[in-house]
Amino acid sequence: MEKKIITSSNAPAPIGPYSHAVLLNGILYTSGQVAKDAATGEMMQSDIMVETHKVMQNLQAILLAADMDFSHVVKTTIYCTDLANFAAINEVYGSYFTGNFPARETVQVVKLPLNANVEISVVAVK
């Protein structure tokens, strides 16, 4: 059993003692991503759709670093601070998949790191 740490310079650096993702036996487990821009370090929070696109772009960068894409995703977890934003988050999230959607749960939480409004993690299999 060989564990491989996956990192991407196109995703924001972790803000704590964790990796972008871990690949183990063909399964990729990503850390939750927020809408932090990798180049500027700024949070992209002009509206929930912009924020969600940035989260998905950060996840995409990590998937690409593992030689995967959204078609490999089998499970996602979405955390949001206000379920009133669910429809907008869902619209953006859904645009990154083409059928055969992964399993998922969406959970409202009180607060997220960096005052994010949405955080998403994925599990992907190759």
MODELLER restraints for C-alpha pairs under 7 A, 6 or more apart:
rsr = mdl.restraints
at = mdl.atoms
rsr.add(forms.Gaussian(group=physical.xy_distance, feature=features.Distance(at['CA:1:A'], at['CA:25:A']), mean=6.79, stdev=0.5))
rsr.add(forms.Gaussian(group=physical.xy_distance, feature=features.Distance(at['CA:2:A'], at['CA:24:A']), mean=6.25, stdev=0.5))
rsr.add(forms.Gaussian(group=physical.xy_distance, feature=features.Distance(at['CA:3:A'], at['CA:22:A']), mean=6.69, stdev=0.5))
rsr.add(forms.Gaussian(group=physical.xy_distance, feature=features.Distance(at['CA:3:A'], at['CA:23:A']), mean=5.88, stdev=0.5))
rsr.add(forms.Gaussian(group=physical.xy_distance, feature=features.Distance(at['CA:3:A'], at['CA:24:A']), mean=4.91, stdev=0.5))
rsr.add(forms.Gaussian(group=physical.xy_distance, feature=features.Distance(at['CA:4:A'], at['CA:22:A']), mean=5.73, stdev=0.5))
rsr.add(forms.Gaussian(group=physical.xy_distance, feature=features.Distance(at['CA:4:A'], at['CA:23:A']), mean=5.05, stdev=0.5))
rsr.add(forms.Gaussian(group=physical.xy_distance, feature=features.Distance(at['CA:4:A'], at['CA:24:A']), mean=6.49, stdev=0.5))
rsr.add(forms.Gaussian(group=physical.xy_distance, feature=features.Distance(at['CA:5:A'], at['CA:19:A']), mean=6.73, stdev=0.5))
rsr.add(forms.Gaussian(group=physical.xy_distance, feature=features.Distance(at['CA:5:A'], at['CA:21:A']), mean=6.10, stdev=0.5))
rsr.add(forms.Gaussian(group=physical.xy_distance, feature=features.Distance(at['CA:5:A'], at['CA:22:A']), mean=4.75, stdev=0.5))
rsr.add(forms.Gaussian(group=physical.xy_distance, feature=features.Distance(at['CA:5:A'], at['CA:23:A']), mean=6.33, stdev=0.5))
rsr.add(forms.Gaussian(group=physical.xy_distance, feature=features.Distance(at['CA:6:A'], at['CA:20:A']), mean=6.11, stdev=0.5))
rsr.add(forms.Gaussian(group=physical.xy_distance, feature=features.Distance(at['CA:6:A'], at['CA:21:A']), mean=5.03, stdev=0.5))
rsr.add(forms.Gaussian(group=physical.xy_distance, feature=features.Distance(at['CA:6:A'], at['CA:22:A']), mean=5.74, stdev=0.5))
rsr.add(forms.Gaussian(group=physical.xy_distance, feature=features.Distance(at['CA:6:A'], at['CA:23:A']), mean=6.87, stdev=0.5))
rsr.add(forms.Gaussian(group=physical.xy_distance, feature=features.Distance(at['CA:6:A'], at['CA:65:A']), mean=6.64, stdev=0.5))
rsr.add(forms.Gaussian(group=physical.xy_distance, feature=features.Distance(at['CA:6:A'], at['CA:66:A']), mean=6.38, stdev=0.5))
rsr.add(forms.Gaussian(group=physical.xy_distance, feature=features.Distance(at['CA:7:A'], at['CA:19:A']), mean=6.92, stdev=0.5))
rsr.add(forms.Gaussian(group=physical.xy_distance, feature=features.Distance(at['CA:7:A'], at['CA:20:A']), mean=5.35, stdev=0.5))
rsr.add(forms.Gaussian(group=physical.xy_distance, feature=features.Distance(at['CA:7:A'], at['CA:21:A']), mean=6.69, stdev=0.5))
rsr.add(forms.Gaussian(group=physical.xy_distance, feature=features.Distance(at['CA:7:A'], at['CA:62:A']), mean=6.53, stdev=0.5))
rsr.add(forms.Gaussian(group=physical.xy_distance, feature=features.Distance(at['CA:7:A'], at['CA:65:A']), mean=6.61, stdev=0.5))
rsr.add(forms.Gaussian(group=physical.xy_distance, feature=features.Distance(at['CA:8:A'], at['CA:61:A']), mean=6.32, stdev=0.5))
rsr.add(forms.Gaussian(group=physical.xy_distance, feature=features.Distance(at['CA:8:A'], at['CA:62:A']), mean=5.59, stdev=0.5))
rsr.add(forms.Gaussian(group=physical.xy_distance, feature=features.Distance(at['CA:8:A'], at['CA:65:A']), mean=5.75, stdev=0.5))
rsr.add(forms.Gaussian(group=physical.xy_distance, feature=features.Distance(at['CA:10:A'], at['CA:38:A']), mean=5.85, stdev=0.5))
rsr.add(forms.Gaussian(group=physical.xy_distance, feature=features.Distance(at['CA:10:A'], at['CA:61:A']), mean=5.70, stdev=0.5))
rsr.add(forms.Gaussian(group=physical.xy_distance, feature=features.Distance(at['CA:11:A'], at['CA:38:A']), mean=5.09, stdev=0.5))
rsr.add(forms.Gaussian(group=physical.xy_distance, feature=features.Distance(at['CA:11:A'], at['CA:58:A']), mean=4.91, stdev=0.5))
rsr.add(forms.Gaussian(group=physical.xy_distance, feature=features.Distance(at['CA:11:A'], at['CA:61:A']), mean=5.91, stdev=0.5))
rsr.add(forms.Gaussian(group=physical.xy_distance, feature=features.Distance(at['CA:11:A'], at['CA:62:A']), mean=6.67, stdev=0.5))
rsr.add(forms.Gaussian(group=physical.xy_distance, feature=features.Distance(at['CA:12:A'], at['CA:36:A']), mean=6.10, stdev=0.5))
rsr.add(forms.Gaussian(group=physical.xy_distance, feature=features.Distance(at['CA:12:A'], at['CA:37:A']), mean=6.07, stdev=0.5))
rsr.add(forms.Gaussian(group=physical.xy_distance, feature=features.Distance(at['CA:12:A'], at['CA:38:A']), mean=3.97, stdev=0.5))
rsr.add(forms.Gaussian(group=physical.xy_distance, feature=features.Distance(at['CA:13:A'], at['CA:38:A']), mean=6.96, stdev=0.5))
rsr.add(forms.Gaussian(group=physical.xy_distance, feature=features.Distance(at['CA:14:A'], at['CA:20:A']), mean=6.73, stdev=0.5))
rsr.add(forms.Gaussian(group=physical.xy_distance, feature=features.Distance(at['CA:19:A'], at['CA:31:A']), mean=6.86, stdev=0.5))
rsr.add(forms.Gaussian(group=physical.xy_distance, feature=features.Distance(at['CA:20:A'], at['CA:30:A']), mean=5.85, stdev=0.5))
rsr.add(forms.Gaussian(group=physical.xy_distance, feature=features.Distance(at['CA:20:A'], at['CA:31:A']), mean=5.46, stdev=0.5))
rsr.add(forms.Gaussian(group=physical.xy_distance, feature=features.Distance(at['CA:20:A'], at['CA:62:A']), mean=6.80, stdev=0.5))
rsr.add(forms.Gaussian(group=physical.xy_distance, feature=features.Distance(at['CA:21:A'], at['CA:28:A']), mean=6.59, stdev=0.5))
rsr.add(forms.Gaussian(group=physical.xy_distance, feature=features.Distance(at['CA:21:A'], at['CA:29:A']), mean=5.40, stdev=0.5))
rsr.add(forms.Gaussian(group=physical.xy_distance, feature=features.Distance(at['CA:21:A'], at['CA:30:A']), mean=4.09, stdev=0.5))
rsr.add(forms.Gaussian(group=physical.xy_distance, feature=features.Distance(at['CA:21:A'], at['CA:31:A']), mean=5.75, stdev=0.5))
rsr.add(forms.Gaussian(group=physical.xy_distance, feature=features.Distance(at['CA:22:A'], at['CA:28:A']), mean=5.70, stdev=0.5))
rsr.add(forms.Gaussian(group=physical.xy_distance, feature=features.Distance(at['CA:22:A'], at['CA:29:A']), mean=5.33, stdev=0.5))
rsr.add(forms.Gaussian(group=physical.xy_distance, feature=features.Distance(at['CA:22:A'], at['CA:30:A']), mean=6.55, stdev=0.5))
rsr.add(forms.Gaussian(group=physical.xy_distance, feature=features.Distance(at['CA:23:A'], at['CA:29:A']), mean=6.42, stdev=0.5))
rsr.add(forms.Gaussian(group=physical.xy_distance, feature=features.Distance(at['CA:26:A'], at['CA:125:A']), mean=5.79, stdev=0.5))
rsr.add(forms.Gaussian(group=physical.xy_distance, feature=features.Distance(at['CA:26:A'], at['CA:126:A']), mean=5.52, stdev=0.5))
rsr.add(forms.Gaussian(group=physical.xy_distance, feature=features.Distance(at['CA:27:A'], at['CA:123:A']), mean=6.98, stdev=0.5))
rsr.add(forms.Gaussian(group=physical.xy_distance, feature=features.Distance(at['CA:27:A'], at['CA:124:A']), mean=5.75, stdev=0.5))
rsr.add(forms.Gaussian(group=physical.xy_distance, feature=features.Distance(at['CA:27:A'], at['CA:125:A']), mean=4.57, stdev=0.5))
rsr.add(forms.Gaussian(group=physical.xy_distance, feature=features.Distance(at['CA:27:A'], at['CA:126:A']), mean=6.66, stdev=0.5))
rsr.add(forms.Gaussian(group=physical.xy_distance, feature=features.Distance(at['CA:28:A'], at['CA:123:A']), mean=5.50, stdev=0.5))
rsr.add(forms.Gaussian(group=physical.xy_distance, feature=features.Distance(at['CA:28:A'], at['CA:124:A']), mean=4.96, stdev=0.5))
rsr.add(forms.Gaussian(group=physical.xy_distance, feature=features.Distance(at['CA:28:A'], at['CA:125:A']), mean=6.17, stdev=0.5))
rsr.add(forms.Gaussian(group=physical.xy_distance, feature=features.Distance(at['CA:29:A'], at['CA:122:A']), mean=6.30, stdev=0.5))
rsr.add(forms.Gaussian(group=physical.xy_distance, feature=features.Distance(at['CA:29:A'], at['CA:123:A']), mean=4.72, stdev=0.5))
rsr.add(forms.Gaussian(group=physical.xy_distance, feature=features.Distance(at['CA:29:A'], at['CA:124:A']), mean=6.71, stdev=0.5))
rsr.add(forms.Gaussian(group=physical.xy_distance, feature=features.Distance(at['CA:30:A'], at['CA:121:A']), mean=5.64, stdev=0.5))
rsr.add(forms.Gaussian(group=physical.xy_distance, feature=features.Distance(at['CA:30:A'], at['CA:122:A']), mean=5.52, stdev=0.5))
rsr.add(forms.Gaussian(group=physical.xy_distance, feature=features.Distance(at['CA:30:A'], at['CA:123:A']), mean=6.36, stdev=0.5))
rsr.add(forms.Gaussian(group=physical.xy_distance, feature=features.Distance(at['CA:31:A'], at['CA:121:A']), mean=5.64, stdev=0.5))
rsr.add(forms.Gaussian(group=physical.xy_distance, feature=features.Distance(at['CA:32:A'], at['CA:119:A']), mean=5.78, stdev=0.5))
rsr.add(forms.Gaussian(group=physical.xy_distance, feature=features.Distance(at['CA:32:A'], at['CA:120:A']), mean=5.03, stdev=0.5))
rsr.add(forms.Gaussian(group=physical.xy_distance, feature=features.Distance(at['CA:32:A'], at['CA:121:A']), mean=4.17, stdev=0.5))
rsr.add(forms.Gaussian(group=physical.xy_distance, feature=features.Distance(at['CA:33:A'], at['CA:55:A']), mean=5.70, stdev=0.5))
rsr.add(forms.Gaussian(group=physical.xy_distance, feature=features.Distance(at['CA:33:A'], at['CA:58:A']), mean=6.62, stdev=0.5))
rsr.add(forms.Gaussian(group=physical.xy_distance, feature=features.Distance(at['CA:33:A'], at['CA:59:A']), mean=6.62, stdev=0.5))
rsr.add(forms.Gaussian(group=physical.xy_distance, feature=features.Distance(at['CA:33:A'], at['CA:119:A']), mean=5.33, stdev=0.5))
rsr.add(forms.Gaussian(group=physical.xy_distance, feature=features.Distance(at['CA:33:A'], at['CA:120:A']), mean=5.43, stdev=0.5))
rsr.add(forms.Gaussian(group=physical.xy_distance, feature=features.Distance(at['CA:33:A'], at['CA:121:A']), mean=6.23, stdev=0.5))
rsr.add(forms.Gaussian(group=physical.xy_distance, feature=features.Distance(at['CA:34:A'], at['CA:55:A']), mean=5.09, stdev=0.5))
rsr.add(forms.Gaussian(group=physical.xy_distance, feature=features.Distance(at['CA:34:A'], at['CA:116:A']), mean=6.29, stdev=0.5))
rsr.add(forms.Gaussian(group=physical.xy_distance, feature=features.Distance(at['CA:34:A'], at['CA:118:A']), mean=6.40, stdev=0.5))
rsr.add(forms.Gaussian(group=physical.xy_distance, feature=features.Distance(at['CA:34:A'], at['CA:119:A']), mean=4.82, stdev=0.5))
rsr.add(forms.Gaussian(group=physical.xy_distance, feature=features.Distance(at['CA:34:A'], at['CA:120:A']), mean=6.98, stdev=0.5))
rsr.add(forms.Gaussian(group=physical.xy_distance, feature=features.Distance(at['CA:35:A'], at['CA:43:A']), mean=5.46, stdev=0.5))
rsr.add(forms.Gaussian(group=physical.xy_distance, feature=features.Distance(at['CA:35:A'], at['CA:44:A']), mean=5.36, stdev=0.5))
rsr.add(forms.Gaussian(group=physical.xy_distance, feature=features.Distance(at['CA:35:A'], at['CA:51:A']), mean=5.33, stdev=0.5))
rsr.add(forms.Gaussian(group=physical.xy_distance, feature=features.Distance(at['CA:35:A'], at['CA:52:A']), mean=6.89, stdev=0.5))
rsr.add(forms.Gaussian(group=physical.xy_distance, feature=features.Distance(at['CA:35:A'], at['CA:54:A']), mean=4.89, stdev=0.5))
rsr.add(forms.Gaussian(group=physical.xy_distance, feature=features.Distance(at['CA:35:A'], at['CA:55:A']), mean=4.68, stdev=0.5))
rsr.add(forms.Gaussian(group=physical.xy_distance, feature=features.Distance(at['CA:36:A'], at['CA:42:A']), mean=5.50, stdev=0.5))
rsr.add(forms.Gaussian(group=physical.xy_distance, feature=features.Distance(at['CA:36:A'], at['CA:43:A']), mean=4.26, stdev=0.5))
rsr.add(forms.Gaussian(group=physical.xy_distance, feature=features.Distance(at['CA:36:A'], at['CA:44:A']), mean=6.09, stdev=0.5))
rsr.add(forms.Gaussian(group=physical.xy_distance, feature=features.Distance(at['CA:37:A'], at['CA:43:A']), mean=6.12, stdev=0.5))
rsr.add(forms.Gaussian(group=physical.xy_distance, feature=features.Distance(at['CA:37:A'], at['CA:44:A']), mean=6.80, stdev=0.5))
rsr.add(forms.Gaussian(group=physical.xy_distance, feature=features.Distance(at['CA:44:A'], at['CA:50:A']), mean=6.81, stdev=0.5))
rsr.add(forms.Gaussian(group=physical.xy_distance, feature=features.Distance(at['CA:44:A'], at['CA:51:A']), mean=5.43, stdev=0.5))
rsr.add(forms.Gaussian(group=physical.xy_distance, feature=features.Distance(at['CA:44:A'], at['CA:54:A']), mean=6.92, stdev=0.5))
rsr.add(forms.Gaussian(group=physical.xy_distance, feature=features.Distance(at['CA:45:A'], at['CA:51:A']), mean=5.09, stdev=0.5))
rsr.add(forms.Gaussian(group=physical.xy_distance, feature=features.Distance(at['CA:48:A'], at['CA:88:A']), mean=6.91, stdev=0.5))
rsr.add(forms.Gaussian(group=physical.xy_distance, feature=features.Distance(at['CA:48:A'], at['CA:89:A']), mean=6.85, stdev=0.5))
rsr.add(forms.Gaussian(group=physical.xy_distance, feature=features.Distance(at['CA:49:A'], at['CA:88:A']), mean=6.02, stdev=0.5))
rsr.add(forms.Gaussian(group=physical.xy_distance, feature=features.Distance(at['CA:49:A'], at['CA:89:A']), mean=6.27, stdev=0.5))
rsr.add(forms.Gaussian(group=physical.xy_distance, feature=features.Distance(at['CA:49:A'], at['CA:92:A']), mean=6.39, stdev=0.5))
rsr.add(forms.Gaussian(group=physical.xy_distance, feature=features.Distance(at['CA:52:A'], at['CA:89:A']), mean=6.05, stdev=0.5))
rsr.add(forms.Gaussian(group=physical.xy_distance, feature=features.Distance(at['CA:52:A'], at['CA:92:A']), mean=6.48, stdev=0.5))
rsr.add(forms.Gaussian(group=physical.xy_distance, feature=features.Distance(at['CA:52:A'], at['CA:118:A']), mean=6.74, stdev=0.5))
rsr.add(forms.Gaussian(group=physical.xy_distance, feature=features.Distance(at['CA:53:A'], at['CA:92:A']), mean=6.31, stdev=0.5))
rsr.add(forms.Gaussian(group=physical.xy_distance, feature=features.Distance(at['CA:55:A'], at['CA:119:A']), mean=6.93, stdev=0.5))
rsr.add(forms.Gaussian(group=physical.xy_distance, feature=features.Distance(at['CA:55:A'], at['CA:120:A']), mean=6.90, stdev=0.5))
rsr.add(forms.Gaussian(group=physical.xy_distance, feature=features.Distance(at['CA:60:A'], at['CA:69:A']), mean=6.51, stdev=0.5))
rsr.add(forms.Gaussian(group=physical.xy_distance, feature=features.Distance(at['CA:63:A'], at['CA:69:A']), mean=5.32, stdev=0.5))
rsr.add(forms.Gaussian(group=physical.xy_distance, feature=features.Distance(at['CA:70:A'], at['CA:96:A']), mean=6.87, stdev=0.5))
rsr.add(forms.Gaussian(group=physical.xy_distance, feature=features.Distance(at['CA:70:A'], at['CA:97:A']), mean=6.27, stdev=0.5))
rsr.add(forms.Gaussian(group=physical.xy_distance, feature=features.Distance(at['CA:71:A'], at['CA:97:A']), mean=6.84, stdev=0.5))
rsr.add(forms.Gaussian(group=physical.xy_distance, feature=features.Distance(at['CA:72:A'], at['CA:124:A']), mean=5.01, stdev=0.5))
rsr.add(forms.Gaussian(group=physical.xy_distance, feature=features.Distance(at['CA:72:A'], at['CA:125:A']), mean=5.35, stdev=0.5))
rsr.add(forms.Gaussian(group=physical.xy_distance, feature=features.Distance(at['CA:72:A'], at['CA:126:A']), mean=6.07, stdev=0.5))
rsr.add(forms.Gaussian(group=physical.xy_distance, feature=features.Distance(at['CA:73:A'], at['CA:102:A']), mean=6.08, stdev=0.5))
rsr.add(forms.Gaussian(group=physical.xy_distance, feature=features.Distance(at['CA:73:A'], at['CA:122:A']), mean=6.53, stdev=0.5))
rsr.add(forms.Gaussian(group=physical.xy_distance, feature=features.Distance(at['CA:73:A'], at['CA:123:A']), mean=5.73, stdev=0.5))
rsr.add(forms.Gaussian(group=physical.xy_distance, feature=features.Distance(at['CA:73:A'], at['CA:124:A']), mean=3.93, stdev=0.5))
rsr.add(forms.Gaussian(group=physical.xy_distance, feature=features.Distance(at['CA:73:A'], at['CA:125:A']), mean=6.40, stdev=0.5))
rsr.add(forms.Gaussian(group=physical.xy_distance, feature=features.Distance(at['CA:74:A'], at['CA:102:A']), mean=4.45, stdev=0.5))
rsr.add(forms.Gaussian(group=physical.xy_distance, feature=features.Distance(at['CA:74:A'], at['CA:103:A']), mean=6.09, stdev=0.5))
rsr.add(forms.Gaussian(group=physical.xy_distance, feature=features.Distance(at['CA:74:A'], at['CA:123:A']), mean=5.89, stdev=0.5))
rsr.add(forms.Gaussian(group=physical.xy_distance, feature=features.Distance(at['CA:74:A'], at['CA:124:A']), mean=5.38, stdev=0.5))
rsr.add(forms.Gaussian(group=physical.xy_distance, feature=features.Distance(at['CA:74:A'], at['CA:125:A']), mean=6.82, stdev=0.5))
rsr.add(forms.Gaussian(group=physical.xy_distance, feature=features.Distance(at['CA:75:A'], at['CA:102:A']), mean=5.02, stdev=0.5))
rsr.add(forms.Gaussian(group=physical.xy_distance, feature=features.Distance(at['CA:75:A'], at['CA:103:A']), mean=4.67, stdev=0.5))
rsr.add(forms.Gaussian(group=physical.xy_distance, feature=features.Distance(at['CA:75:A'], at['CA:104:A']), mean=5.55, stdev=0.5))
rsr.add(forms.Gaussian(group=physical.xy_distance, feature=features.Distance(at['CA:75:A'], at['CA:122:A']), mean=5.66, stdev=0.5))
rsr.add(forms.Gaussian(group=physical.xy_distance, feature=features.Distance(at['CA:75:A'], at['CA:123:A']), mean=5.10, stdev=0.5))
rsr.add(forms.Gaussian(group=physical.xy_distance, feature=features.Distance(at['CA:75:A'], at['CA:124:A']), mean=6.96, stdev=0.5))
rsr.add(forms.Gaussian(group=physical.xy_distance, feature=features.Distance(at['CA:76:A'], at['CA:102:A']), mean=6.74, stdev=0.5))
rsr.add(forms.Gaussian(group=physical.xy_distance, feature=features.Distance(at['CA:76:A'], at['CA:103:A']), mean=6.36, stdev=0.5))
rsr.add(forms.Gaussian(group=physical.xy_distance, feature=features.Distance(at['CA:76:A'], at['CA:104:A']), mean=4.74, stdev=0.5))
rsr.add(forms.Gaussian(group=physical.xy_distance, feature=features.Distance(at['CA:76:A'], at['CA:105:A']), mean=6.79, stdev=0.5))
rsr.add(forms.Gaussian(group=physical.xy_distance, feature=features.Distance(at['CA:76:A'], at['CA:120:A']), mean=6.95, stdev=0.5))
rsr.add(forms.Gaussian(group=physical.xy_distance, feature=features.Distance(at['CA:76:A'], at['CA:121:A']), mean=5.67, stdev=0.5))
rsr.add(forms.Gaussian(group=physical.xy_distance, feature=features.Distance(at['CA:76:A'], at['CA:122:A']), mean=4.33, stdev=0.5))
rsr.add(forms.Gaussian(group=physical.xy_distance, feature=features.Distance(at['CA:76:A'], at['CA:123:A']), mean=6.33, stdev=0.5))
rsr.add(forms.Gaussian(group=physical.xy_distance, feature=features.Distance(at['CA:77:A'], at['CA:104:A']), mean=5.61, stdev=0.5))
rsr.add(forms.Gaussian(group=physical.xy_distance, feature=features.Distance(at['CA:77:A'], at['CA:105:A']), mean=5.22, stdev=0.5))
rsr.add(forms.Gaussian(group=physical.xy_distance, feature=features.Distance(at['CA:77:A'], at['CA:106:A']), mean=6.04, stdev=0.5))
rsr.add(forms.Gaussian(group=physical.xy_distance, feature=features.Distance(at['CA:77:A'], at['CA:120:A']), mean=5.60, stdev=0.5))
rsr.add(forms.Gaussian(group=physical.xy_distance, feature=features.Distance(at['CA:77:A'], at['CA:121:A']), mean=5.38, stdev=0.5))
rsr.add(forms.Gaussian(group=physical.xy_distance, feature=features.Distance(at['CA:77:A'], at['CA:122:A']), mean=6.45, stdev=0.5))
rsr.add(forms.Gaussian(group=physical.xy_distance, feature=features.Distance(at['CA:78:A'], at['CA:105:A']), mean=6.28, stdev=0.5))
rsr.add(forms.Gaussian(group=physical.xy_distance, feature=features.Distance(at['CA:78:A'], at['CA:106:A']), mean=4.60, stdev=0.5))
rsr.add(forms.Gaussian(group=physical.xy_distance, feature=features.Distance(at['CA:78:A'], at['CA:107:A']), mean=6.23, stdev=0.5))
rsr.add(forms.Gaussian(group=physical.xy_distance, feature=features.Distance(at['CA:78:A'], at['CA:119:A']), mean=5.88, stdev=0.5))
rsr.add(forms.Gaussian(group=physical.xy_distance, feature=features.Distance(at['CA:78:A'], at['CA:120:A']), mean=4.55, stdev=0.5))
rsr.add(forms.Gaussian(group=physical.xy_distance, feature=features.Distance(at['CA:78:A'], at['CA:121:A']), mean=6.80, stdev=0.5))
rsr.add(forms.Gaussian(group=physical.xy_distance, feature=features.Distance(at['CA:79:A'], at['CA:106:A']), mean=5.84, stdev=0.5))
rsr.add(forms.Gaussian(group=physical.xy_distance, feature=features.Distance(at['CA:79:A'], at['CA:107:A']), mean=4.93, stdev=0.5))
rsr.add(forms.Gaussian(group=physical.xy_distance, feature=features.Distance(at['CA:79:A'], at['CA:108:A']), mean=5.77, stdev=0.5))
rsr.add(forms.Gaussian(group=physical.xy_distance, feature=features.Distance(at['CA:79:A'], at['CA:109:A']), mean=6.43, stdev=0.5))
rsr.add(forms.Gaussian(group=physical.xy_distance, feature=features.Distance(at['CA:79:A'], at['CA:118:A']), mean=5.59, stdev=0.5))
rsr.add(forms.Gaussian(group=physical.xy_distance, feature=features.Distance(at['CA:79:A'], at['CA:119:A']), mean=5.13, stdev=0.5))
rsr.add(forms.Gaussian(group=physical.xy_distance, feature=features.Distance(at['CA:79:A'], at['CA:120:A']), mean=6.26, stdev=0.5))
rsr.add(forms.Gaussian(group=physical.xy_distance, feature=features.Distance(at['CA:80:A'], at['CA:107:A']), mean=6.33, stdev=0.5))
rsr.add(forms.Gaussian(group=physical.xy_distance, feature=features.Distance(at['CA:80:A'], at['CA:108:A']), mean=4.93, stdev=0.5))
rsr.add(forms.Gaussian(group=physical.xy_distance, feature=features.Distance(at['CA:80:A'], at['CA:109:A']), mean=5.96, stdev=0.5))
rsr.add(forms.Gaussian(group=physical.xy_distance, feature=features.Distance(at['CA:80:A'], at['CA:117:A']), mean=5.47, stdev=0.5))
rsr.add(forms.Gaussian(group=physical.xy_distance, feature=features.Distance(at['CA:80:A'], at['CA:118:A']), mean=4.35, stdev=0.5))
rsr.add(forms.Gaussian(group=physical.xy_distance, feature=features.Distance(at['CA:80:A'], at['CA:119:A']), mean=6.46, stdev=0.5))
rsr.add(forms.Gaussian(group=physical.xy_distance, feature=features.Distance(at['CA:81:A'], at['CA:108:A']), mean=5.33, stdev=0.5))
rsr.add(forms.Gaussian(group=physical.xy_distance, feature=features.Distance(at['CA:81:A'], at['CA:109:A']), mean=5.03, stdev=0.5))
rsr.add(forms.Gaussian(group=physical.xy_distance, feature=features.Distance(at['CA:81:A'], at['CA:110:A']), mean=5.68, stdev=0.5))
rsr.add(forms.Gaussian(group=physical.xy_distance, feature=features.Distance(at['CA:81:A'], at['CA:111:A']), mean=6.06, stdev=0.5))
rsr.add(forms.Gaussian(group=physical.xy_distance, feature=features.Distance(at['CA:81:A'], at['CA:117:A']), mean=5.27, stdev=0.5))
rsr.add(forms.Gaussian(group=physical.xy_distance, feature=features.Distance(at['CA:81:A'], at['CA:118:A']), mean=6.65, stdev=0.5))
rsr.add(forms.Gaussian(group=physical.xy_distance, feature=features.Distance(at['CA:82:A'], at['CA:108:A']), mean=6.09, stdev=0.5))
rsr.add(forms.Gaussian(group=physical.xy_distance, feature=features.Distance(at['CA:83:A'], at['CA:108:A']), mean=6.05, stdev=0.5))
